[in-house]
């Protein structure tokens, strides 16, 4: 599996601010996918640069999962959702709904997120907030569905799970036993 992290921040791109969200996501990828990310880059809050990076990583680098962090709020330069929509072919609104639901449990400001998730080719792209804490929380909110989503995009069957959670597996076996009894 190939995973990439794209930080969108004018200040981090200029070097006046140290990117904290990208490294937080790198740590989560290592912890939960037991691998390093394949690509990590910082771009400014620029529609064309964001779109170009997403398209190149999908089409040329054949990345399976792109996590973006930053540029999803209400500020005038927050254009990550628009650039993502321009790059994707199909939206994945369930992931966004799950992140929003989890975030609203922590702060009413979550409703100000304009995150987008979607598919380009066989790549899943997910916009995460720019704060390290919110990026972590949103990633963890969708983590249970990511292995299956990525497996489906790679052509796996509906019943296969690349990194299936053991509790889910045990529960499914129990349900199958109950149905056959």
C-alpha positions as CSV (number, residue, x, y, z in Angstrom):
1,X,0.0,0.0,0.0
2,X,1.3,3.5,-0.9
3,X,0.3,6.4,1.4
4,X,1.1,10.1,1.0
5,X,0.7,13.1,3.2
6,X,0.2,16.6,1.8
7,X,0.4,19.6,4.1
8,X,-1.3,22.7,2.8
9,X,0.0,25.8,4.6
10,X,1.4,29.1,3.3
11,X,3.5,29.6,6.5
12,X,4.8,26.0,6.6
13,X,5.7,26.2,2.9
14,X,7.6,29.5,3.5
15,X,9.4,28.0,6.5
16,X,8.1,30.5,8.9
17,X,6.1,27.9,10.7
18,X,7.0,24.3,11.4
19,X,4.5,21.8,10.1
20,X,3.1,19.8,13.0
21,X,0.1,18.1,11.3
22,X,2.0,16.3,8.6
23,X,4.4,14.7,11.1
24,X,1.4,13.8,13.3
25,X,-0.1,12.0,10.4
26,X,3.2,10.3,9.5
27,X,3.2,8.9,13.1
28,X,-0.3,7.6,12.8
29,X,0.4,5.9,9.5
30,X,3.4,4.2,11.0
31,X,1.4,3.1,14.0
32,X,-1.8,1.9,12.3
33,X,-0.5,0.7,8.9
34,X,2.9,-0.5,10.1
35,X,4.7,1.3,7.3
36,X,6.2,4.6,6.4
37,X,4.5,7.0,4.1
38,X,5.7,7.0,0.5
39,X,5.5,10.7,-0.1
40,X,5.3,13.8,2.1
41,X,5.2,17.3,0.8
42,X,4.2,20.9,1.9
43,X,2.5,23.2,-0.6
44,X,1.1,26.7,-0.1
45,X,-2.6,27.4,0.0
46,X,-2.8,27.6,-3.8
47,X,-5.6,25.9,-5.8
48,X,-3.4,24.9,-8.7
49,X,-0.5,23.6,-6.6
50,X,-2.8,21.5,-4.5
51,X,-4.7,20.1,-7.5
52,X,-1.5,19.4,-9.4
53,X,0.1,17.5,-6.4
54,X,-3.1,15.4,-5.9
55,X,-3.3,14.5,-9.6
56,X,0.4,13.6,-9.9
57,X,0.3,11.5,-6.8
58,X,-2.8,9.7,-8.1
59,X,-1.9,9.3,-11.8
60,X,1.9,9.1,-11.8
61,X,2.9,7.8,-8.3
62,X,-0.1,5.5,-8.0
63,X,-0.7,6.3,-4.3
64,X,-3.4,4.4,-2.6
65,X,-4.3,6.9,0.1
66,X,-3.6,10.6,0.2
67,X,-4.2,12.4,3.5
68,X,-4.2,16.2,3.2
69,X,-4.0,18.5,6.2
70,X,-4.9,22.1,6.3
71,X,-6.8,24.6,4.2
72,X,-10.3,23.3,5.0
73,X,-11.7,26.2,7.0
74,X,-13.4,29.5,6.3
75,X,-10.3,31.7,5.7
76,X,-10.1,33.2,2.2
77,X,-7.0,31.2,1.3
78,X,-8.5,27.9,2.5
79,X,-9.0,26.2,-1.0
80,X,-8.1,22.6,-0.2
81,X,-11.7,21.4,-0.7
82,X,-12.1,23.1,-4.0
83,X,-8.8,21.8,-5.3
84,X,-9.7,18.3,-4.1
85,X,-13.1,18.4,-5.8
86,X,-11.4,19.5,-9.0
87,X,-9.0,16.5,-8.8
88,X,-11.4,13.7,-7.8
89,X,-13.8,11.7,-9.9
90,X,-16.2,10.6,-7.2
91,X,-16.9,11.9,-3.7
92,X,-16.9,9.8,-0.6
93,X,-19.2,11.8,1.7
94,X,-19.6,9.0,4.3
95,X,-16.0,9.6,5.4
96,X,-16.6,13.3,5.8
97,X,-19.8,12.7,7.7
98,X,-18.0,10.3,10.1
99,X,-15.3,12.9,10.7
100,X,-17.8,15.6,11.3
101,X,-19.9,13.5,13.7
102,X,-16.8,12.6,15.8
103,X,-15.5,16.1,15.8
104,X,-18.8,17.6,16.9
105,X,-18.6,15.5,20.0
106,X,-15.5,17.5,20.9
107,X,-16.2,21.0,19.7
108,X,-19.0,23.0,18.0
109,X,-16.3,24.6,15.8
110,X,-16.2,21.3,13.9
111,X,-19.2,22.4,11.8
112,X,-16.9,25.0,10.2
113,X,-14.9,22.3,8.5
114,X,-15.3,22.1,4.7
115,X,-13.4,18.8,4.3
116,X,-13.8,16.7,1.2
117,X,-13.1,13.0,0.6
118,X,-13.1,11.3,-2.7
119,X,-11.7,8.9,-5.3
120,X,-9.5,9.5,-8.3
121,X,-8.8,6.3,-10.2
122,X,-7.8,3.9,-7.5
123,X,-6.7,6.5,-5.0
124,X,-8.6,7.7,-1.9
125,X,-8.1,11.3,-1.0
126,X,-9.2,12.6,2.4
127,X,-8.9,16.2,3.6
128,X,-8.1,16.6,7.3
129,X,-8.0,19.7,9.4
130,X,-4.7,21.7,9.8
131,X,-4.4,21.4,13.6
132,X,-2.4,18.4,14.7
133,X,-5.0,17.4,17.3
134,X,-7.9,17.7,14.9
135,X,-6.0,15.9,12.1
136,X,-5.3,13.0,14.5
137,X,-8.9,12.8,15.8
138,X,-10.4,12.9,12.3
139,X,-8.0,10.3,11.0
140,X,-8.9,8.0,13.9
141,X,-12.6,8.5,13.2
142,X,-12.3,7.0,9.7
143,X,-9.5,4.5,10.4
144,X,-11.9,1.6,11.0
145,X,-13.2,2.0,7.4
146,X,-9.9,2.8,5.6
147,X,-8.5,-0.8,5.1
148,X,-11.7,-2.0,3.5
149,X,-12.1,1.1,1.4
150,X,-8.5,0.8,0.1
151,X,-8.9,-2.9,-0.5
152,X,-12.1,-2.2,-2.6
153,X,-10.2,0.4,-4.6
154,X,-7.4,-2.1,-5.3
155,X,-10.0,-4.5,-6.7
156,X,-10.5,-6.7,-3.5
157,X,-13.8,-8.4,-2.9
158,X,-16.5,-6.9,-0.7
159,X,-15.7,-9.5,2.1
160,X,-12.0,-8.9,2.3
161,X,-10.3,-6.6,4.7
162,X,-6.6,-5.7,4.4
163,X,-6.2,-4.7,8.0
164,X,-9.3,-6.1,9.6
165,X,-9.9,-5.2,13.2
166,X,-10.0,-8.4,15.3
167,X,-13.2,-7.4,17.1
168,X,-15.0,-6.9,13.8
169,X,-13.9,-10.3,12.7
170,X,-15.0,-12.0,15.9
171,X,-18.4,-10.2,15.8
172,X,-18.9,-11.2,12.2
173,X,-18.1,-14.9,13.0
174,X,-20.6,-14.8,15.9
175,X,-23.3,-13.3,13.6
176,X,-22.6,-15.9,10.9
177,X,-22.9,-18.7,13.5
178,X,-26.3,-17.3,14.7
179,X,-27.6,-17.1,11.1
180,X,-26.7,-20.7,10.3
181,X,-28.2,-22.0,13.6
